[in-house]
Amino acid sequence: MHTQVKQKRKTSLGRRIHLFWVYLKRHPLLYLMLIPGLFFLFIYKFWPLYGIQMAFRKYNMFAGKNPMDAIAKSPWVGWTNFEKLFRSAQFGMVVKNTLIINGMKILFLFPLPIVTAILLNEIRKAAAKRFMQTVIYVPYFFSWVMIYGIFFSLLGTYGVINNLSVSLGGTRTSFFTSPAWFRWL
């Protein structure tokens, strides 16, 4: 009985391989269309996994001719980098800030899309509803660099908000480096 099961597995695997080649010959264009997707899957999902080993090496970007070669030629240090991270004086503060910022995001940003959807649903005029949807979706088409530039020109040390504050008799505030303000940005 044991040999019968093994033989059945072999024929089943052989049959599946044969069927793959039959489908490939029958629909070559479909498999050809898979190539760009597989290429991007490899480039953006599998290739970056090679860089994970940087966490376990003393990385020197000048050790090789290119970044991949530099990773390969950098010496192994094992868990030393992680020990250094966990023993760092700032580690507790970094974890605390991360938890606070994520808690604030959950508290304030999670209900925002739900409330927006309810408010949009209450708009009766179709033209007004479409206009509001467009206004809401436009920021998704901006790059993060552009959004940073807008925030910097508004909130920078010599940005619009600080210039307005000075003209009204106030002082300049460094929003991006002030501990009181950075969590809210």
Backbone hydrogen bonds in HBPLUS format (Angstrom, degrees):
<---DONOR---> <-ACCEPTOR-->    atom                        ^
c    i                          cat <-CA-CA->   ^        H-A-AA   ^      H-
h    n   atom  resd res      DA  || num        DHA   H-A  angle D-A-AA Bond
n    s   type  num  typ     dist DA aas  dist angle  dist       angle   num
A0005-VAL N   A0001-MET O   3.11 MM   4  6.45 151.8  2.19 151.3 157.3     1
A0006-LYS N   A0002-HIS O   3.12 MM   4  6.40 163.6  2.15 149.2 153.5     2
A0007-GLN N   A0003-THR O   2.86 MM   4  5.98 160.0  1.90 146.7 152.4     3
A0008-LYS N   A0004-GLN O   2.93 MM   4  6.08 152.2  2.01 141.0 148.9     4
A0009-ARG N   A0005-VAL O   2.93 MM   4  6.21 153.0  2.00 148.4 155.5     5
A0010-LYS N   A0006-LYS O   3.00 MM   4  6.30 160.1  2.04 150.4 155.3     6
A0011-THR N   A0007-GLN O   3.00 MM   4  6.26 164.5  2.02 151.1 155.0     7
A0012-SER N   A0008-LYS O   2.83 MM   4  5.98 149.1  1.92 143.4 153.0     8
A0013-LEU N   A0009-ARG O   2.84 MM   4  6.06 164.6  1.86 157.1 159.9     9
A0014-GLY N   A0010-LYS O   2.81 MM   4  5.92 163.5  1.84 149.9 155.6    10
A0015-ARG N   A0011-THR O   2.79 MM   4  5.81 149.1  1.88 138.6 147.4    11
A0016-ARG N   A0012-SER O   2.96 MM   4  6.22 153.6  2.04 143.8 150.8    12
A0017-ILE N   A0013-LEU O   2.98 MM   4  6.25 161.9  2.01 153.8 158.1    13
A0018-HIS N   A0014-GLY O   2.95 MM   4  6.11 157.7  2.00 144.1 150.8    14
A0019-LEU N   A0015-ARG O   2.79 MM   4  6.04 157.9  1.84 149.9 156.1    15
A0020-PHE N   A0016-ARG O   2.93 MM   4  6.17 149.8  2.02 145.6 153.6    16
A0021-TRP N   A0017-ILE O   3.20 MM   4  6.55 159.9  2.24 149.3 152.9    17
A0022-VAL N   A0018-HIS O   2.97 MM   4  6.28 148.1  2.07 145.9 155.9    18
A0023-TYR N   A0019-LEU O   2.85 MM   4  6.11 164.2  1.88 154.3 157.3    19
A0024-LEU N   A0020-PHE O   2.83 MM   4  6.05 152.9  1.91 147.6 156.3    20
A0025-LYS N   A0021-TRP O   2.96 MM   4  6.12 154.4  2.03 142.1 147.7    21
A0026-ARG N   A0022-VAL O   2.94 MM   4  6.11 148.4  2.04 144.6 154.2    22
A0027-HIS N   A0023-TYR O   2.82 MM   4  5.88 154.9  1.88 151.8 156.7    23
A0032-LEU N   A0028-PRO O   2.91 MM   4  6.10 142.1  2.05 142.4 154.1    24
A0033-MET N   A0029-LEU O   2.94 MM   4  6.17 144.3  2.07 142.8 151.0    25
A0034-LEU N   A0031-TYR O   3.17 MM   3  5.07 140.7  2.33  92.9 104.2    26
A0035-ILE N   A0032-LEU O   3.24 MM   3  5.55 146.4  2.36 104.7 113.1    27
A0038-LEU N   A0034-LEU O   2.91 MM   4  6.13 162.1  1.94 162.0 167.9    28
A0039-PHE N   A0035-ILE O   2.85 MM   4  5.99 152.9  1.92 151.9 160.1    29
A0040-PHE N   A0036-PRO O   2.95 MM   4  6.21 164.8  1.97 152.8 155.0    30
A0041-LEU N   A0037-GLY O   2.89 MM   4  6.06 151.6  1.97 144.4 153.2    31
A0042-PHE N   A0038-LEU O   2.93 MM   4  6.11 159.0  1.98 145.8 150.6    32
A0043-ILE N   A0039-PHE O   2.92 MM   4  6.17 168.1  1.93 154.1 157.4    33
A0044-TYR N   A0040-PHE O   2.90 MM   4  5.84 169.8  1.91 149.5 152.6    34
A0045-LYS N   A0041-LEU O   2.91 MM   4  5.42 140.5  2.07 138.0 146.3    35
A0046-PHE N   A0042-PHE O   3.16 MM   4  4.86 130.5  2.42 110.8 124.7    36
A0047-TRP N   A0042-PHE O   2.87 MM   5  6.00 161.9  1.90 179.5 173.3    37
A0049-LEU N   A0046-PHE O   3.08 MM   3  5.44 142.8  2.22 107.7 118.4    38
A0050-TYR N   A0047-TRP O   3.11 MM   3  5.83 159.2  2.15 121.2 126.1    39
A0051-GLY N   A0048-PRO O   2.98 MM   3  5.48 142.1  2.12 112.1 121.5    40
A0052-ILE N   A0049-LEU O   3.15 MM   3  5.43 159.7  2.19 107.1 113.4    41
A0054-MET N   A0051-GLY O   3.00 MM   3  5.56 163.6  2.02 116.3 121.7    42
A0055-ALA N   A0052-ILE O   3.16 MM   3  6.06 161.2  2.19 124.1 127.4    43
A0056-PHE N   A0053-GLN O   2.97 MM   3  5.32 149.7  2.06 108.2 117.2    44
A0057-ARG N   A0054-MET O   3.30 MM   3  5.08 169.5  2.31 103.0 105.1    45
A0077-VAL N   A0056-PHE O   2.91 MM  21  5.67 175.9  1.91 140.4 141.3    46
A0078-GLY N   A0056-PHE O   3.25 MM  22  4.84 132.7  2.49 143.1 131.4    47
A0058-LYS N   A0075-PRO O   2.86 MM  17  5.68 160.4  1.90 166.0 172.7    48
A0063-ALA N   A0060-ASN O   3.06 MM   3  5.44 165.7  2.08 119.7 121.1    49
A0070-ALA N   A0066-ASN O   2.85 MM   4  6.08 154.6  1.92 157.4 166.0    50
A0071-ILE N   A0067-PRO O   3.00 MM   4  6.23 150.0  2.09 144.7 151.3    51
A0072-ALA N   A0068-MET O   3.16 MM   4  6.44 160.2  2.20 143.3 148.3    52
A0073-LYS N   A0069-ASP O   2.95 MM   4  6.18 146.3  2.06 147.6 156.6    53
A0074-SER N   A0070-ALA O   3.08 MM   4  6.05 122.1  2.43 139.0 150.6    54
A0074-SER N   A0071-ILE O   3.40 MM   3  5.38 149.6  2.50  98.3 106.7    55
A0080-THR N   A0077-VAL O   3.45 MM   3  5.81 166.0  2.47 123.8 126.2    56
A0082-PHE N   A0079-TRP O   3.08 MM   3  5.34 120.3  2.45 103.9 118.4    57
A0083-GLU N   A0079-TRP O   2.95 MM   4  6.25 156.7  2.00 157.0 164.5    58
A0084-LYS N   A0080-THR O   2.93 MM   4  6.15 160.2  1.97 152.6 157.7    59
A0085-LEU N   A0081-ASN O   3.01 MM   4  6.21 149.5  2.10 137.8 146.2    60
A0086-PHE N   A0082-PHE O   2.93 MM   4  6.17 168.5  1.94 156.0 157.3    61
A0087-ARG N   A0083-GLU O   2.98 MM   4  6.06 142.0  2.13 145.2 155.0    62
A0088-SER N   A0085-LEU O   3.27 MM   3  5.30 154.1  2.34 100.8 108.5    63
A0091-PHE N   A0088-SER O   3.30 MM   3  5.38 157.8  2.36 101.8 108.3    64
A0094-VAL N   A0090-GLN O   2.86 MM   4  6.04 157.5  1.91 159.6 166.7    65
A0095-VAL N   A0091-PHE O   2.98 MM   4  6.22 163.8  2.01 155.1 158.6    66
A0096-LYS N   A0092-GLY O   2.93 MM   4  6.09 160.1  1.97 146.1 152.3    67
A0097-ASN N   A0093-MET O   2.85 MM   4  6.04 165.5  1.87 150.5 154.3    68
A0098-THR N   A0094-VAL O   2.93 MM   4  6.09 157.1  1.98 146.4 153.1    69
A0099-LEU N   A0095-VAL O   2.94 MM   4  6.18 162.8  1.97 152.3 156.3    70
A0100-ILE N   A0096-LYS O   2.91 MM   4  6.14 160.2  1.95 153.2 159.1    71
A0101-ILE N   A0097-ASN O   2.87 MM   4  6.00 169.5  1.88 153.1 156.2    72
A0102-ASN N   A0098-THR O   2.96 MM   4  6.08 163.8  1.98 149.4 154.2    73
A0103-GLY N   A0099-LEU O   2.87 MM   4  5.95 150.8  1.96 141.6 150.3    74
A0104-MET N   A0100-ILE O   2.88 MM   4  6.12 155.5  1.94 150.2 156.8    75
A0105-LYS N   A0101-ILE O   2.94 MM   4  6.22 151.6  2.02 144.7 152.7    76
A0106-ILE N   A0102-ASN O   2.98 MM   4  6.22 160.5  2.02 147.5 152.1    77
A0107-LEU N   A0103-GLY O   2.91 MM   4  6.07 161.6  1.94 148.5 154.1    78
A0108-PHE N   A0104-MET O   2.84 MM   4  5.88 166.6  1.85 152.7 156.0    79
A0109-LEU N   A0105-LYS O   2.73 MM   4  5.01 141.2  1.88 129.2 142.5    80
A0115-VAL N   A0111-PRO O   2.93 MM   4  6.14 166.6  1.94 165.4 169.0    81
A0116-THR N   A0112-LEU O   2.92 MM   4  6.05 161.0  1.95 151.0 156.9    82
A0117-ALA N   A0113-PRO O   2.90 MM   4  6.03 156.5  1.95 142.7 148.6    83
A0118-ILE N   A0114-ILE O   3.02 MM   4  6.29 158.1  2.07 148.0 153.8    84
A0119-LEU N   A0115-VAL O   2.90 MM   4  6.13 164.1  1.92 153.6 158.0    85
A0120-LEU N   A0116-THR O   2.82 MM   4  6.01 158.3  1.87 150.9 157.2    86
A0121-ASN N   A0117-ALA O   2.95 MM   4  6.07 148.3  2.05 141.7 150.3    87
A0122-GLU N   A0118-ILE O   3.20 MM   4  6.47 129.6  2.47 137.8 150.2    88
A0122-GLU N   A0119-LEU O   3.13 MM   3  5.16 136.4  2.32  95.8 107.9    89
A0123-ILE N   A0120-LEU O   3.22 MM   3  5.46 154.1  2.30 104.1 111.5    90
A0129-LYS N   A0125-LYS O   2.99 MM   4  6.23 155.9  2.05 150.6 158.1    91
A0130-ARG N   A0126-ALA O   2.91 MM   4  6.14 162.7  1.94 153.2 157.0    92
A0131-PHE N   A0127-ALA O   2.99 MM   4  6.17 157.6  2.04 145.6 152.0    93
A0132-MET N   A0128-ALA O   2.97 MM   4  6.18 162.2  2.00 148.7 153.0    94
A0133-GLN N   A0129-LYS O   2.94 MM   4  6.18 155.8  2.00 148.8 155.8    95
A0134-THR N   A0130-ARG O   2.96 MM   4  6.17 155.0  2.03 146.7 153.3    96
A0135-VAL N   A0131-PHE O   2.95 MM   4  6.25 161.0  1.98 151.3 156.4    97
A0136-ILE N   A0132-MET O   2.93 MM   4  6.12 151.8  2.01 145.9 153.6    98
A0137-TYR N   A0133-GLN O   2.95 MM   4  6.14 151.8  2.03 147.0 154.2    99
A0138-VAL N   A0134-THR O   2.98 MM   4  5.99 138.1  2.16 152.0 160.8   100
A0140-TYR N   A0137-TYR O   3.11 MM   3  5.68 144.9  2.24 116.8 126.0   101
A0141-PHE N   A0138-VAL O   2.99 MM   3  5.67 164.2  2.02 125.0 130.0   102
A0142-PHE N   A0139-PRO O   3.16 MM   3  5.40 166.8  2.18 110.2 114.2   103
A0147-ILE N   A0143-SER O   3.10 MM   4  6.47 158.2  2.15 149.1 155.1   104
A0148-TYR N   A0144-TRP O   2.87 MM   4  6.07 158.2  1.92 147.1 152.9   105
A0149-GLY N   A0145-VAL O   2.95 MM   4  6.18 157.0  2.00 144.9 151.4   106
A0150-ILE N   A0146-MET O   2.95 MM   4  6.27 154.8  2.01 150.4 156.7   107
A0151-PHE N   A0147-ILE O   2.94 MM   4  6.22 166.5  1.96 152.8 156.2   108
A0152-PHE N   A0148-TYR O   2.75 MM   4  5.94 159.6  1.79 154.6 161.0   109
A0153-SER N   A0149-GLY O   2.91 MM   4  6.07 157.4  1.96 145.6 151.5   110
A0154-LEU N   A0150-ILE O   3.02 MM   4  6.22 136.4  2.21 141.6 153.5   111
A0155-LEU N   A0151-PHE O   2.68 MM   4  5.74 172.2  1.69 158.6 161.3   112
A0156-GLY N   A0152-PHE O   2.77 MM   4  4.76 136.6  1.96 133.4 136.3   113
A0160-VAL N   A0153-SER O   3.05 MM   7  6.54 154.4  2.11 148.8 151.2   114
A0161-ILE N   A0154-LEU O   3.03 MM   7  5.75 164.2  2.05 149.7 154.8   115
A0159-GLY N   A0156-GLY O   2.98 MM   3  4.52 162.0  2.01 107.8 105.7   116
A0163-ASN N   A0159-GLY O   2.92 MM   4  6.09 161.0  1.95 156.0 162.2   117
A0164-LEU N   A0160-VAL O   2.92 MM   4  6.06 156.8  1.98 148.7 155.0   118
A0165-SER N   A0161-ILE O   2.90 MM   4  6.14 152.5  1.98 144.4 152.6   119
A0166-VAL N   A0162-ASN O   2.89 MM   4  6.13 158.7  1.94 151.4 156.1   120
A0167-SER N   A0163-ASN O   2.96 MM   4  6.14 158.6  2.00 145.6 151.8   121
A0168-LEU N   A0164-LEU O   3.05 MM   4  6.24 132.2  2.28 139.5 151.5   122
A0168-LEU N   A0165-SER O   3.26 MM   3  5.20 133.6  2.49  92.4 104.7   123
A0170-GLY N   A0165-SER O   2.67 MM   5  4.92 151.2  1.75 157.9 148.0   124
A0169-GLY N   A0166-VAL O   3.00 MM   3  5.06 160.1  2.04 107.0 111.5   125
A0178-SER N   A0174-SER O   3.04 MM   4  5.85 128.9  2.31 150.9 162.7   126
A0181-TRP N   A0178-SER O   3.04 MM   3  5.42 142.2  2.18 109.4 119.8   127
A0182-PHE N   A0178-SER O   3.02 MM   4  6.04 157.7  2.07 168.7 175.1   128
A0184-TRP N   A0181-TRP O   3.09 MM   3  5.66 133.5  2.31 115.2 126.5   129
A0185-LEU N   A0182-PHE O   3.18 MM   3  5.26 146.0  2.30  99.9 109.7   130
